[in-house]
Amino acid sequence: MKNYLNPITALLAVTLTLTFVACGDFLGDYSSPEPPPRMDPVTGIIMGATELALVEGQGKLLLAQVDPPYATDPRIDWSSSDTTVATVSAKGTVLAKNAGAATITASSRDGGITGTCMVTVTAAVPLYSTNVYTAGRVINAAGLTEAKLWVGGIEQYLELQHGGLAISQATGVAVAPNGDVYVGGRETRLAGATQTNYVNVYWKNGERFALEPEDGTYHGNPVNGLAVYGNDVYIWGGMQRTSQTPSQSTRACFWKVGTDGNKVRVDLTSGLNGTISYCTGVAVSGGDVYAVFYGTSNLDGTVVTAANSAKLWKAPGGDFNHPIITELPSPRTGATTVTGLWVSDGSVYAVGSSTGTPTMPILWKDGVIQSFTYDTTRNATVSKGASYGGNVYLAGTQAFEASPTTRAQLWTNGIPQTLAEGTGTGATTARCVFVNATGVYVGGYNNLTNRNPLVWINGVAYRHAAGGASEPAVEGIFVK
């Protein structure tokens, strides 16, 4: 017997089934939809200043904020109407370049809302050529050591972490091929005259960048110099972890910083024992990277007690993982320091001192001690050197019996020349040297009670106005 389904029953079954499916779809989609993200548009820009008066070389951090402050996109872009008068960085640092007027504009990413500041720059009278860049330190109004950059003897802006209320120093300066100005130095992590925990830093066009984290993990001790090779900036000195024991304290190292700000730290003493070491020079030539350092360790792993030994480090082809380290010979038993390095005409030069009695200056060429003229019965030192046109120039100090008992010296191919100031009655010290086709440039200081940074250009002394007891000096020099 055939089983026939009642048509009405069949229709009801289909209807119920379809109704169930539809009801299921409806229940599956039922939920509160995600609300669209809240959009608070920028309606204005609040400027920290709408007018700014600067002298050539000065700088100022210009503040700006979107309105309302809780706007969804608070980002701001900066621009200058005339970069020959004043430039502005990505974070609002304005640098006065030349006399004139320029409009600095802060523009919101959201909506292109703008705020402006009119910058007026007045001319400054340079002390000497504005192609000459010098870095050093002065005593500021708070009585603290403060890092300084001068161009033509005119003070330039350097961003300081605590507005001049922390101790800071600048030890090297160089100008990159694209015109960017770099300064190396260090600054105490906290404000106050008694702080000793330093951070190694560098400044690019006046803006400050830390070479290591500023959380107190690292202690900068110290930055000894800076140079630009190609598109890379090399900064050298020493660094330690504050948690390390005294037997693992300051280690010689250098940093290689790219144009994008990425940096690599290269430790020079990996595998060596000893308590303290300092890198005092880096040079790049033909793809090879050279560095010099001194410290209380020998290459055989033994520790030099109460003395230092000088070393030359070389990374062939820039391979930092497989360096070659050699001892630099000493002219006598005792501590030896190395304070400068350069490469010229295929030869590697280094300078330093043997710190016995009296202190002896040393010039190495390809690892061999070279002779030059100085008073062997009195203290003499060499701080830095340079070569140009086949000539070798050394900057340092020689002690004399007659007053002034300390006098800056410039050696040219081993022949000394005393660098005096004015009448020559004050003691002087030479700390750095730069040579090019226009002449010989030496930086240092006088030893007056109110000490001044000095620059000698072809033997003529120029005194920077900033003075102060015991600290002011020019430590680095570069000529563009």
SETI-106351 format. One record per residue (C-alpha): residue in one letter; x, y, z. Coordinates in steps of 0.001 Angstrom, whole numbers, plus 500000, padded with zeros to 6 digits. Example, Ala and Ser with C-alpha at 12.3 -4.5 7.8 and 13.67 -1.06 7.14 Angstrom:
// SETI-106351
GUDREN, A, 512300, 495500, 507800
GUDREN, S, 513670, 498940, 507140
***
This chain:
// SETI-106351
GUDREN, M, 500000, 500000, 500000
GUDREN, K, 501409, 503319, 498963
GUDREN, N, 502021, 505892, 501685
GUDREN, Y, 500660, 509177, 500492
GUDREN, L, 501478, 512319, 502513
GUDREN, N, 498604, 514577, 503068
GUDREN, P, 499290, 517686, 500925
GUDREN, I, 498356, 520017, 503747
GUDREN, T, 500664, 518211, 506143
GUDREN, A, 503522, 518331, 503619
GUDREN, L, 503077, 522030, 503030
GUDREN, L, 503068, 522677, 506759
GUDREN, A, 506274, 520699, 507188
GUDREN, V, 508055, 522667, 504487
GUDREN, T, 506789, 525908, 505895
GUDREN, L, 507949, 525038, 509384
GUDREN, T, 511321, 524005, 508084
GUDREN, L, 511796, 527210, 506146
GUDREN, T, 510616, 529223, 509075
GUDREN, F, 513175, 527519, 511330
GUDREN, V, 516041, 528267, 508972
GUDREN, A, 515067, 531895, 508626
GUDREN, C, 514693, 532226, 512357
GUDREN, G, 518121, 530669, 512848
GUDREN, D, 519768, 533172, 510458
GUDREN, F, 518122, 536036, 512251
GUDREN, L, 519281, 534898, 515652
GUDREN, G, 522835, 534334, 514368
GUDREN, D, 523194, 537947, 513111
GUDREN, Y, 521598, 539576, 516121
GUDREN, S, 524259, 541513, 518097
GUDREN, S, 525156, 545122, 518893
GUDREN, P, 527292, 546372, 515963
GUDREN, E, 530758, 547800, 516770
GUDREN, P, 530374, 551538, 517071
GUDREN, P, 532473, 553464, 514577
GUDREN, P, 535730, 554776, 516080
GUDREN, R, 535297, 558135, 517689
GUDREN, M, 536725, 560887, 515563
GUDREN, D, 537692, 564108, 517283
GUDREN, P, 538992, 566354, 514520
GUDREN, V, 541633, 569017, 514971
GUDREN, T, 540062, 572463, 515012
GUDREN, G, 543122, 574583, 515781
GUDREN, I, 546817, 574808, 516646
GUDREN, I, 547973, 576391, 519896
GUDREN, M, 551461, 577871, 519475
GUDREN, G, 553838, 578294, 522392
GUDREN, A, 555061, 581511, 520774
GUDREN, T, 553916, 583498, 517759
GUDREN, E, 557066, 585668, 517586
GUDREN, L, 560666, 584726, 518197
GUDREN, A, 563812, 586873, 518087
GUDREN, L, 567140, 585064, 517708
GUDREN, V, 570747, 585886, 516959
GUDREN, E, 572597, 583901, 514311
GUDREN, G, 573597, 580578, 515807
GUDREN, Q, 570986, 580552, 518532
GUDREN, G, 568204, 577988, 518752
GUDREN, K, 564889, 577483, 520465
GUDREN, L, 562506, 574579, 520932
GUDREN, L, 559162, 575856, 519669
GUDREN, L, 556111, 574213, 521231
GUDREN, A, 552801, 573598, 519504
GUDREN, Q, 549713, 571565, 520393
GUDREN, V, 546594, 570585, 518524
GUDREN, D, 543229, 571834, 519763
GUDREN, P, 541373, 570043, 521214
GUDREN, P, 544235, 568259, 523000
GUDREN, Y, 542282, 564980, 522855
GUDREN, A, 542020, 565086, 519060
GUDREN, T, 542217, 561660, 517451
GUDREN, D, 545366, 562475, 515467
GUDREN, P, 547583, 564945, 517375
GUDREN, R, 550561, 564747, 514987
GUDREN, I, 552155, 567970, 513774
GUDREN, D, 554540, 568670, 510889
GUDREN, W, 556928, 571632, 510884
GUDREN, S, 558204, 573789, 508028
GUDREN, S, 560093, 577040, 507440
GUDREN, S, 559314, 579622, 504780
GUDREN, D, 563038, 580357, 504358
GUDREN, T, 565565, 577775, 505476
GUDREN, T, 568452, 580136, 504736
GUDREN, V, 567199, 582282, 507632
GUDREN, A, 565864, 579672, 510056
GUDREN, T, 565400, 575916, 509954
GUDREN, V, 563033, 573815, 512026
GUDREN, S, 563373, 570136, 512930
GUDREN, A, 560713, 567460, 513082
GUDREN, K, 560169, 568141, 516755
GUDREN, G, 560143, 571937, 516506
GUDREN, T, 563730, 572984, 517187
GUDREN, V, 564330, 576297, 515412
GUDREN, L, 567918, 577188, 514443
GUDREN, A, 568830, 580731, 513405
GUDREN, K, 571038, 580602, 510305
GUDREN, N, 571315, 584102, 508842
GUDREN, A, 569884, 587567, 509409
GUDREN, G, 566355, 587988, 508090
GUDREN, A, 562807, 586842, 508786
GUDREN, A, 561096, 583507, 508306
GUDREN, T, 557724, 582040, 509171
GUDREN, I, 557735, 578745, 511037
GUDREN, T, 554545, 576782, 510431
GUDREN, A, 553089, 573937, 512465
GUDREN, S, 550554, 571929, 510427
GUDREN, S, 548242, 569253, 511782
GUDREN, R, 548208, 565933, 509960
GUDREN, D, 544446, 565947, 510455
GUDREN, G, 542860, 568617, 508333
GUDREN, G, 545988, 570640, 507629
GUDREN, I, 545176, 573184, 510348
GUDREN, T, 548132, 575568, 510796
GUDREN, G, 549704, 577804, 513390
GUDREN, T, 552633, 580114, 512735
GUDREN, C, 555501, 581839, 514478
GUDREN, M, 557397, 584739, 512950
GUDREN, V, 561145, 584354, 513526
GUDREN, T, 563432, 587367, 513238
GUDREN, V, 567155, 586678, 513079
GUDREN, T, 569761, 589364, 513672
GUDREN, A, 573359, 589121, 512551
GUDREN, A, 576161, 588098, 514879
GUDREN, V, 579735, 589275, 514454
GUDREN, P, 582019, 586254, 514051
GUDREN, L, 585337, 586121, 515846
GUDREN, Y, 586970, 584311, 512937
GUDREN, S, 585972, 582418, 509775
GUDREN, T, 582512, 580854, 509923
GUDREN, N, 583956, 577778, 508227
GUDREN, V, 585570, 576889, 511571
GUDREN, Y, 583533, 574710, 513950
GUDREN, T, 584747, 574124, 517492
GUDREN, A, 583339, 572070, 520369
GUDREN, G, 584164, 572301, 524042
GUDREN, R, 582828, 573533, 527339
GUDREN, V, 582305, 576618, 529477
GUDREN, I, 581052, 577461, 532938
GUDREN, N, 577432, 578612, 532696
GUDREN, A, 575423, 581032, 534845
GUDREN, A, 574526, 578199, 537230
GUDREN, G, 578235, 577524, 537824
GUDREN, L, 578109, 574180, 535985
GUDREN, T, 580192, 572857, 533110
GUDREN, E, 578149, 573200, 529908
GUDREN, A, 578750, 571730, 526448
GUDREN, K, 579292, 574302, 523703
GUDREN, L, 579477, 574479, 519934
GUDREN, W, 580926, 577553, 518252
GUDREN, V, 580926, 578494, 514576
GUDREN, G, 583339, 581308, 513819
GUDREN, G, 583496, 581845, 517586
GUDREN, I, 579709, 582393, 517806
GUDREN, E, 577879, 580150, 520260
GUDREN, Q, 575435, 577738, 518638
GUDREN, Y, 572395, 575998, 520047
GUDREN, L, 572781, 572597, 521725
GUDREN, E, 569738, 570978, 523298
GUDREN, L, 570437, 570178, 526950
GUDREN, Q, 568421, 567657, 528913
GUDREN, H, 567961, 569850, 531958
GUDREN, G, 568231, 573304, 530448
GUDREN, G, 571795, 573885, 531641
GUDREN, L, 571159, 572598, 535175
GUDREN, A, 573112, 569404, 534539
GUDREN, I, 576821, 568971, 533838
GUDREN, S, 577592, 568515, 530138
GUDREN, Q, 580673, 568433, 527916
GUDREN, A, 581372, 568445, 524170
GUDREN, T, 584557, 566849, 522879
GUDREN, G, 584284, 566519, 519104
GUDREN, V, 582640, 568133, 516083
GUDREN, A, 582313, 567301, 512386
GUDREN, V, 580229, 568419, 509420
GUDREN, A, 578757, 565769, 507121
GUDREN, P, 578828, 566140, 503320
GUDREN, N, 575135, 567132, 503379
GUDREN, G, 575819, 569960, 505852
GUDREN, D, 574539, 568273, 509006
GUDREN, V, 576591, 569287, 512051
GUDREN, Y, 577427, 566586, 514604
GUDREN, V, 578835, 567099, 518099
GUDREN, G, 579834, 564362, 520531
GUDREN, G, 579855, 564605, 524305
GUDREN, R, 578128, 563576, 527475
GUDREN, E, 575667, 564897, 530044
GUDREN, T, 574717, 563873, 533564
GUDREN, R, 571498, 561896, 533672
GUDREN, L, 570066, 564011, 536486
GUDREN, A, 570284, 567716, 537231
GUDREN, G, 572600, 569101, 539898
GUDREN, A, 576249, 569891, 540477
GUDREN, T, 576978, 566676, 542379
GUDREN, Q, 575674, 564217, 539773
GUDREN, T, 578233, 561810, 538345
GUDREN, N, 576086, 559354, 536363
GUDREN, Y, 576707, 560395, 532768
GUDREN, V, 574950, 559554, 529524
GUDREN, N, 577036, 559511, 526357
GUDREN, V, 575270, 561645, 523759
GUDREN, Y, 575636, 563306, 520397
GUDREN, W, 573937, 566330, 518894
GUDREN, K, 572772, 566523, 515292
GUDREN, N, 572038, 570090, 514173
GUDREN, G, 571620, 571009, 517826
GUDREN, E, 569245, 568175, 518768
GUDREN, R, 570331, 565744, 521444
GUDREN, F, 570405, 561939, 521056
GUDREN, A, 571494, 559406, 523678
GUDREN, L, 573885, 556650, 522648
GUDREN, E, 572567, 554266, 525309
GUDREN, P, 569330, 553995, 527343
GUDREN, E, 568936, 556779, 529877
GUDREN, D, 567433, 554622, 532608
GUDREN, G, 570636, 554472, 534640
GUDREN, T, 571667, 551060, 533269
GUDREN, Y, 574659, 552545, 531455
GUDREN, H, 577219, 555058, 532588
GUDREN, G, 578924, 557177, 529914
GUDREN, N, 582567, 557487, 530727
GUDREN, P, 583188, 559418, 528453
GUDREN, V, 582844, 560412, 524767
GUDREN, N, 586345, 561389, 523616
GUDREN, G, 585690, 562437, 520033
GUDREN, L, 583654, 562210, 516859
GUDREN, A, 584243, 562052, 513101
GUDREN, V, 582213, 561611, 509916
GUDREN, Y, 583308, 559135, 507255
GUDREN, G, 581018, 558971, 504225
GUDREN, N, 577464, 558716, 505488
GUDREN, D, 578394, 557343, 508904
GUDREN, V, 579237, 559093, 512152
GUDREN, Y, 581780, 557461, 514459
GUDREN, I, 581732, 558431, 518134
GUDREN, W, 584283, 556986, 520518
GUDREN, G, 584939, 556775, 524234
GUDREN, G, 583996, 554409, 527041
GUDREN, M, 580912, 552882, 528583
GUDREN, Q, 580032, 550758, 531567
GUDREN, R, 577003, 549093, 533045
GUDREN, T, 576335, 550596, 536461
GUDREN, S, 575676, 547117, 537839
GUDREN, Q, 579130, 545855, 536901
GUDREN, T, 581762, 545185, 539507
GUDREN, P, 584911, 547359, 539589
GUDREN, S, 586846, 544616, 537759
GUDREN, Q, 584509, 545074, 534787
GUDREN, S, 584026, 548841, 534803
GUDREN, T, 584682, 551210, 531892
GUDREN, R, 585211, 549499, 528544
GUDREN, A, 586635, 551120, 525409
GUDREN, C, 584124, 551249, 522584
GUDREN, F, 582849, 553282, 519669
GUDREN, W, 579455, 553800, 518097
GUDREN, K, 578720, 553818, 514381
GUDREN, V, 575639, 555945, 513687
GUDREN, G, 573933, 555924, 510293
GUDREN, T, 572064, 558758, 508633
GUDREN, D, 568816, 557152, 509791
GUDREN, G, 569940, 557328, 513423
GUDREN, N, 570463, 553579, 513747
GUDREN, K, 573569, 552855, 515777
GUDREN, V, 575884, 549967, 516511
GUDREN, R, 578191, 549845, 519516
GUDREN, V, 581522, 548106, 518983
GUDREN, D, 583328, 546944, 522129
GUDREN, L, 587090, 546970, 521620
GUDREN, T, 588142, 544941, 524650
GUDREN, S, 586076, 541773, 524194
GUDREN, G, 588139, 538878, 525552
GUDREN, L, 590593, 541131, 527373
GUDREN, N, 590917, 541468, 531126
GUDREN, G, 591606, 544689, 532988
GUDREN, T, 589556, 547205, 534890
GUDREN, I, 589402, 550335, 532748
GUDREN, S, 589960, 551192, 529097
GUDREN, Y, 589155, 554164, 526868
GUDREN, C, 588894, 554551, 523101
GUDREN, T, 590512, 557802, 521989
GUDREN, G, 590323, 557719, 518217
GUDREN, V, 588676, 556085, 515191
GUDREN, A, 589651, 556374, 511533
GUDREN, V, 588293, 554794, 508350
GUDREN, S, 590389, 554265, 505232
GUDREN, G, 589879, 552012, 502215
GUDREN, G, 587026, 550173, 503919
GUDREN, D, 589170, 549312, 506952
GUDREN, V, 588198, 550697, 510354
GUDREN, Y, 590908, 551581, 512867
GUDREN, A, 590662, 552509, 516539
GUDREN, V, 593089, 553166, 519368
GUDREN, F, 592527, 552591, 523050
GUDREN, Y, 594466, 552264, 526251
GUDREN, G, 593775, 550479, 529498
GUDREN, T, 594902, 548090, 532174
GUDREN, S, 595109, 544910, 530123
GUDREN, N, 597623, 543103, 527949
GUDREN, L, 596879, 541128, 524814
GUDREN, D, 597957, 537905, 526558
GUDREN, G, 595127, 538384, 529055
GUDREN, T, 597287, 539559, 531949
GUDREN, V, 596305, 542705, 533813
GUDREN, V, 598603, 545712, 533989
GUDREN, T, 598575, 546856, 537606
GUDREN, A, 598656, 550623, 538200
GUDREN, A, 599581, 551262, 534578
GUDREN, N, 598156, 551547, 531076
GUDREN, S, 599135, 550055, 527765
GUDREN, A, 598237, 551497, 524335
GUDREN, K, 596727, 549408, 521545
GUDREN, L, 595788, 549681, 517887
GUDREN, W, 592568, 547925, 516785
GUDREN, K, 591825, 547203, 513132
GUDREN, A, 588718, 545743, 511485
GUDREN, P, 589774, 544744, 507935
GUDREN, G, 586975, 545474, 505507
GUDREN, G, 584874, 546816, 508354
GUDREN, D, 584388, 543333, 509866
GUDREN, F, 583897, 544252, 513526
GUDREN, N, 583669, 540596, 514580
GUDREN, H, 587216, 539685, 513574
GUDREN, P, 589484, 542585, 514568
GUDREN, I, 593258, 542569, 514739
GUDREN, I, 594693, 544117, 517929
GUDREN, T, 598349, 545037, 518364
GUDREN, E, 600280, 546641, 521183
GUDREN, L, 601773, 550068, 520534
GUDREN, P, 605343, 550092, 521868
GUDREN, S, 606392, 552314, 524741
GUDREN, P, 609705, 554195, 524835
GUDREN, R, 610258, 553117, 528441
GUDREN, T, 608816, 551068, 531262
GUDREN, G, 605628, 552489, 532708
GUDREN, A, 602174, 553582, 531732
GUDREN, T, 601463, 554550, 528135
GUDREN, T, 598365, 556326, 526874
GUDREN, V, 597199, 556955, 523321
GUDREN, T, 595140, 560079, 522621
GUDREN, G, 594680, 560417, 518858
GUDREN, L, 594578, 558532, 515554
GUDREN, W, 594480, 559326, 511826
GUDREN, V, 595323, 557675, 508505
GUDREN, S, 597153, 559495, 505732
GUDREN, D, 598756, 558316, 502487
GUDREN, G, 598339, 554692, 503514
GUDREN, S, 600059, 555101, 506880
GUDREN, V, 598418, 554832, 510300
GUDREN, Y, 599440, 557527, 512780
GUDREN, A, 598770, 557650, 516512
GUDREN, V, 599876, 559979, 519300
GUDREN, G, 600054, 559631, 523054
GUDREN, S, 602314, 559897, 526060
GUDREN, S, 604494, 557901, 528369
GUDREN, T, 603408, 559056, 531804
GUDREN, G, 606634, 558637, 533732
GUDREN, T, 608831, 561482, 535021
GUDREN, P, 609000, 563572, 532982
GUDREN, T, 606011, 562847, 530765
GUDREN, M, 607129, 562030, 527224
GUDREN, P, 605123, 562652, 524030
GUDREN, I, 604898, 559798, 521516
GUDREN, L, 604208, 559678, 517779
GUDREN, W, 603656, 556265, 516185
GUDREN, K, 603685, 555693, 512428
GUDREN, D, 602543, 552216, 511394
GUDREN, G, 603287, 551056, 514935
GUDREN, V, 606844, 552434, 515045
GUDREN, I, 607846, 555289, 517381
GUDREN, Q, 608979, 558394, 515496
GUDREN, S, 611398, 560993, 516833
GUDREN, F, 610662, 564713, 517079
GUDREN, T, 612021, 567688, 518990
GUDREN, Y, 610997, 568503, 522565
GUDREN, D, 612628, 569227, 525909
GUDREN, T, 613302, 565756, 527263
GUDREN, T, 614013, 567110, 530761
GUDREN, R, 610499, 568541, 531248
GUDREN, N, 606933, 567355, 530846
GUDREN, A, 605615, 567325, 527290
GUDREN, T, 602426, 565829, 525847
GUDREN, V, 600740, 565407, 522473
GUDREN, S, 596941, 565430, 522387
GUDREN, K, 596038, 565137, 518700
GUDREN, G, 597616, 565110, 515252
GUDREN, A, 596822, 565507, 511563
GUDREN, S, 598508, 565273, 508167
GUDREN, Y, 598158, 567382, 505050
GUDREN, G, 600245, 567804, 501931
GUDREN, G, 602813, 565297, 503132
GUDREN, N, 603364, 567199, 506402
GUDREN, V, 602610, 565931, 509903
GUDREN, Y, 601185, 568284, 512541
GUDREN, L, 600993, 567591, 516280
GUDREN, A, 599180, 569638, 518948
GUDREN, G, 600213, 569436, 522585
GUDREN, T, 601997, 571101, 525465
GUDREN, Q, 605585, 571646, 526619
GUDREN, A, 606693, 572639, 530111
GUDREN, F, 609241, 575452, 530490
GUDREN, E, 611338, 576675, 533380
GUDREN, A, 610504, 580322, 532807
GUDREN, S, 606982, 581690, 533152
GUDREN, P, 604628, 580782, 531637
GUDREN, T, 605660, 577299, 532626
GUDREN, T, 603122, 575574, 530344
GUDREN, R, 602848, 576541, 526682
GUDREN, A, 600810, 575170, 523816
GUDREN, Q, 602925, 573589, 521110
GUDREN, L, 602399, 572897, 517425
GUDREN, W, 604937, 570522, 515900
GUDREN, T, 605309, 570568, 512112
GUDREN, N, 607334, 567611, 510886
GUDREN, G, 608843, 567352, 514359
GUDREN, I, 609818, 571054, 514734
GUDREN, P, 608037, 572805, 517656
GUDREN, Q, 606327, 576193, 517579
GUDREN, T, 604992, 577822, 520737
GUDREN, L, 601387, 579015, 520474
GUDREN, A, 601017, 582091, 522650
GUDREN, E, 598092, 584405, 523318
GUDREN, G, 598445, 588180, 523089
GUDREN, T, 601716, 589168, 524725
GUDREN, G, 602506, 585542, 525445
GUDREN, T, 602564, 586023, 529218
GUDREN, G, 599812, 583490, 529960
GUDREN, A, 600092, 579712, 530050
GUDREN, T, 598344, 577906, 527191
GUDREN, T, 597385, 574350, 526260
GUDREN, A, 596632, 572853, 522817
GUDREN, R, 594055, 570056, 522659
GUDREN, C, 593181, 569485, 518978
GUDREN, V, 594312, 570299, 515438
GUDREN, F, 592805, 570406, 511938
GUDREN, V, 594709, 571127, 508731
GUDREN, N, 593507, 571879, 505205
GUDREN, A, 594513, 574027, 502225
GUDREN, T, 593592, 577238, 504049
GUDREN, G, 595864, 576685, 507028
GUDREN, V, 596495, 575074, 510402
GUDREN, Y, 593772, 575324, 513060
GUDREN, V, 594433, 574476, 516712
GUDREN, G, 592013, 574456, 519654
GUDREN, G, 592777, 574654, 523344
GUDREN, Y, 592633, 577103, 526232
GUDREN, N, 594604, 579548, 528320
GUDREN, N, 595487, 578828, 531930
GUDREN, L, 594423, 582148, 533390
GUDREN, T, 592441, 582278, 536622
GUDREN, N, 589377, 582959, 534479
GUDREN, R, 590174, 580424, 531805
GUDREN, N, 589084, 580933, 528178
GUDREN, P, 588667, 578604, 525201
GUDREN, L, 591174, 579468, 522475
GUDREN, V, 591550, 578908, 518749
GUDREN, W, 594769, 579513, 516842
GUDREN, I, 594450, 580049, 513095
GUDREN, N, 597832, 579991, 511401
GUDREN, G, 599411, 580911, 514719
GUDREN, V, 597069, 583816, 515578
GUDREN, A, 595098, 583338, 518818
GUDREN, Y, 591375, 584054, 519173
GUDREN, R, 589792, 584012, 522611
GUDREN, H, 586200, 582930, 523090
GUDREN, A, 584349, 585268, 525410
GUDREN, A, 583034, 582513, 527686
GUDREN, G, 585329, 581967, 530648
GUDREN, G, 585417, 580322, 534051
GUDREN, A, 587738, 578620, 536460
GUDREN, S, 589351, 575282, 535519
GUDREN, E, 586880, 574050, 532886
GUDREN, P, 586478, 576154, 529684
GUDREN, A, 588288, 574685, 526670
GUDREN, V, 588079, 573860, 522980
GUDREN, E, 588344, 570047, 522697
GUDREN, G, 587381, 569466, 519064
GUDREN, I, 587807, 571402, 515820
GUDREN, F, 586617, 571001, 512214
GUDREN, V, 586996, 573270, 509210
GUDREN, K, 584473, 573024, 506379
***
